[in-house]
């Protein structure tokens, strides 16, 4: 099983990848050649929702770690 620290690291990796994917979709939507624009809009919506969820998890994990520090 993955411990709490592993979940945070995994979520950080996913957050970075989701941010890159949202940026890529936005660039393709704006600078694209008029191709499948609807696909990029839908991808941006769903990837942004997922990104918001992971960012919220990281924020709550950070806040919880500050309030309840682990004893050595």
Secondary structure, 3 states (H helix, E strand, C coil): CCCHHHHHHHHHHHHHHHHHHHHHHHHHHHHCCCCCHHHHHHHHHHHHHHHHHHHHHHHHHHHHHHHCCCCC
